[in-house]
Amino acid sequence: MHLMCLVQRTKYNDTALGMCVPWRIYSDHLPAPRCTKYGVRDTYDVMSRHSQKIIHSVGIPIATSGDVRGRYVRHVRDHGTNCVMKIAIIGGGAAGLMAAAAAREESDTVEIFLIEKNDSLGKKVIISGGGRCNLTTGVENTRQVLTNYPRGSKFLSKAMYAFPPKSVRVWFEDHGVKVKTEKDMRVFPCSNDGRDVVRVFEKLFQQTGIKVLFNANVIGITKRDNGFAIKLKASKNALTVDRVILTTGGQAYRNTGSTGDGYAFAQSLGHKITDLAPGLSALQTKESWPARVAGLSFPTARFSLAGDPKITCQGPFIFTHKGISGPAVFALSSLLAFHQLTPERPVAVKIDLFDGVNQDVLLKRIQFNASKYTKKSLCNVLAMLVPKTLVECMLDDLSLEADAQIAAVSKKDLMRCAAWLKAVPLNISSRVAGDEFVTAGGVDLAEINPSTMESKICPGLFLAGEILDIDGFTGGFNLQSAWCTGRLAGKSAVDV
Ligand SMILES: Cc1cc2nc3c(=O)[nH]c(=O)nc-3n(C[C@H](O)[C@H](O)[C@H](O)COP(=O)(O)OP(=O)(O)OC[C@H]3O[C@@H](n4cnc5c(N)ncnc54)[C@H](O)[C@@H]3O)c2cc1C
């Protein structure tokens, strides 16, 4: 029996069809439906798209449209067996949490195992955004959102349109986490506590019977004729399931559990892993002068590569003891993720501290101050534009006398100062080791179906989150990609 039903767009999802069999809602009134390998049998109602009324009924009617509270009976398949389909989700980070929730939204009967090697869920979610969890972006335009992924944006498009940032915000609000969008478009829980984001899932899993296995370290996955065997470190017997969703993350911040194990599993199932590199890290400079201004920050500046002016990014940054850091620098580090950075062959960058101000205009400002305060030193006149400590570094770099009386400084030297402020020259010699936020590279996207997140190499295997060759800039884009790919994988694993 194939029961075709449903169907309406949901509030979280622009493209996907309907939701799950709303069994739990009715369980007080009705006998349990019979479970089949891939869903529920004897499930009953077909709803009209527009009126939301039951238009066709098989077996016992289970509800009127008013009762379903926006949930709709969906396409239910009977594969003629009496087994319940089993799905294992490996990795309880952002992608795995959302995949489990979505699979359950899609089917109340599928048996879901969420396997996590830590003794708690979502360790990285909790520490993200400095503990506040920048869970997505406030940018509304999905096309614009997609420009924030140096790798993987084209592939991500389907998942992103299906569950864009706005839907993520609504989803969390619907599940009891009030969110706020800050001036820079970062979205946080109003509580400023990442734990609230994870609690949503813990509660949901408890209520919906998702089996969470803690301290369960997966050490191998084998494809069988009609499913998979999952080998756990602490158990002699493998867990056998019909489908696997691999959400083991990348290999950044390994103390959170993301140790890159999933790459080996994906490889063993036939997948190619691209080169891997740290993304979103602070950068070390060959020059030592940034240490003299460590802590000095700018709300905005434009970075570009001296050798390739097309590589550019803009945003806040800060000087550190080793070089530079902050959102614009993280973005730059992502763009340089696969560049070899060494002290012998550093990459030359320029920082425009006066983005949007023409160099001639800047020179005129300096000249205006110089003509007004003729008795001041060069250093003090320039300090009217940028902090004095930075001016001192600049004058050392340009070999100019800080104490020279401004009236005696040539126009040529003032022009050199203006040019320096418009293109502070620095040589990037390395990444600051071990502090990257994400892993650039991952499972080759050519081998994954972007409409379902299912492997093209190994049917029944789905992948989502940072394990894929997708990485975003800071601003909530990495969690956004984990939520939307996780959701698509969770829904598809039940459906496809
Ligand atoms: C310090 C920090 C701050 C960040 N802040 C933000 C932010 O504010 N906003 C943003 O968008 N992004 C942020 N990111 C990036 C973002 O957190 C990640 O990209 C995202 O969490 C990835 O989700 P994931 O589910 O793919 O992987 P992870 O969150 O890495 O989850 C993978 C899970 O799999 C488990 N696992 C791994 N191997 C096994 C195994 N063999 N057996 C069982 N379980 C296993 C791990 O224990 C882990 O729980 C931050 C990252 C870091 C490190």
PDBQT file of the ligand as one rigid body, heavy atoms in Angstrom, charges set to zero:
ROOT
HETATM    1  C1  LIG A 501      35.251  28.169  20.020  1.00  0.00    +0.000 C 
HETATM    2  C2  LIG A 501      34.271  28.114  18.882  1.00  0.00    +0.000 A 
HETATM    3  C3  LIG A 501      33.292  29.075  18.775  1.00  0.00    +0.000 A 
HETATM    4  C4  LIG A 501      32.407  29.040  17.705  1.00  0.00    +0.000 A 
HETATM    5  N1  LIG A 501      31.432  29.987  17.633  1.00  0.00    +0.000 NA
HETATM    6  C5  LIG A 501      30.540  29.931  16.622  1.00  0.00    +0.000 A 
HETATM    7  C6  LIG A 501      29.461  30.840  16.583  1.00  0.00    +0.000 A 
HETATM    8  O1  LIG A 501      29.264  31.641  17.500  1.00  0.00    +0.000 OA
HETATM    9  N2  LIG A 501      28.612  30.766  15.529  1.00  0.00    +0.000 N 
HETATM   10  C7  LIG A 501      28.770  29.851  14.513  1.00  0.00    +0.000 A 
HETATM   11  O2  LIG A 501      27.982  29.834  13.582  1.00  0.00    +0.000 OA
HETATM   12  N3  LIG A 501      29.754  28.944  14.563  1.00  0.00    +0.000 NA
HETATM   13  C8  LIG A 501      30.624  28.952  15.599  1.00  0.00    +0.000 A 
HETATM   14  N4  LIG A 501      31.620  28.023  15.645  1.00  0.00    +0.000 N 
HETATM   15  C9  LIG A 501      31.634  26.947  14.639  1.00  0.00    +0.000 C 
HETATM   16  C10 LIG A 501      30.503  25.957  14.921  1.00  0.00    +0.000 C 
HETATM   17  O3  LIG A 501      30.408  25.758  16.327  1.00  0.00    +0.000 OA
HETATM   18  C11 LIG A 501      30.726  24.632  14.216  1.00  0.00    +0.000 C 
HETATM   19  O4  LIG A 501      30.933  24.858  12.855  1.00  0.00    +0.000 OA
HETATM   20  C12 LIG A 501      29.532  23.703  14.406  1.00  0.00    +0.000 C 
HETATM   21  O5  LIG A 501      29.303  23.483  15.780  1.00  0.00    +0.000 OA
HETATM   22  C13 LIG A 501      29.759  22.380  13.698  1.00  0.00    +0.000 C 
HETATM   23  O6  LIG A 501      28.692  21.527  14.020  1.00  0.00    +0.000 OA
HETATM   24  P1  LIG A 501      28.747  19.970  13.695  1.00  0.00    +0.000 P 
HETATM   25  O7  LIG A 501      27.536  19.401  14.306  1.00  0.00    +0.000 OA
HETATM   26  O8  LIG A 501      29.017  19.744  12.274  1.00  0.00    +0.000 OA
HETATM   27  O9  LIG A 501      30.020  19.436  14.462  1.00  0.00    +0.000 OA
HETATM   28  P2  LIG A 501      30.431  19.463  16.070  1.00  0.00    +0.000 P 
HETATM   29  O10 LIG A 501      29.687  20.556  16.704  1.00  0.00    +0.000 OA
HETATM   30  O11 LIG A 501      31.869  19.494  16.014  1.00  0.00    +0.000 OA
HETATM   31  O12 LIG A 501      29.827  18.110  16.581  1.00  0.00    +0.000 OA
HETATM   32  C14 LIG A 501      30.384  16.873  16.278  1.00  0.00    +0.000 C 
HETATM   33  C15 LIG A 501      30.007  15.909  17.390  1.00  0.00    +0.000 C 
HETATM   34  O13 LIG A 501      30.373  14.591  16.998  1.00  0.00    +0.000 OA
HETATM   35  C16 LIG A 501      30.910  13.918  18.121  1.00  0.00    +0.000 C 
HETATM   36  N5  LIG A 501      31.788  12.853  17.621  1.00  0.00    +0.000 N 
HETATM   37  C17 LIG A 501      32.907  13.004  16.889  1.00  0.00    +0.000 A 
HETATM   38  N6  LIG A 501      33.461  11.803  16.627  1.00  0.00    +0.000 NA
HETATM   39  C18 LIG A 501      32.666  10.888  17.215  1.00  0.00    +0.000 A 
HETATM   40  C19 LIG A 501      32.719   9.474  17.324  1.00  0.00    +0.000 A 
HETATM   41  N7  LIG A 501      33.716   8.761  16.779  1.00  0.00    +0.000 N 
HETATM   42  N8  LIG A 501      31.745   8.829  18.002  1.00  0.00    +0.000 NA
HETATM   43  C20 LIG A 501      30.729   9.522  18.575  1.00  0.00    +0.000 A 
HETATM   44  N9  LIG A 501      30.645  10.859  18.522  1.00  0.00    +0.000 NA
HETATM   45  C21 LIG A 501      31.590  11.542  17.846  1.00  0.00    +0.000 A 
HETATM   46  C22 LIG A 501      31.657  14.995  18.868  1.00  0.00    +0.000 C 
HETATM   47  O14 LIG A 501      31.883  14.645  20.215  1.00  0.00    +0.000 OA
HETATM   48  C23 LIG A 501      30.739  16.190  18.702  1.00  0.00    +0.000 C 
HETATM   49  O15 LIG A 501      29.813  16.268  19.750  1.00  0.00    +0.000 OA
HETATM   50  C24 LIG A 501      32.511  28.036  16.710  1.00  0.00    +0.000 A 
HETATM   51  C25 LIG A 501      33.489  27.053  16.832  1.00  0.00    +0.000 A 
HETATM   52  C26 LIG A 501      34.359  27.087  17.910  1.00  0.00    +0.000 A 
HETATM   53  C27 LIG A 501      35.408  26.016  18.026  1.00  0.00    +0.000 C 
ENDROOT
TORSDOF 0
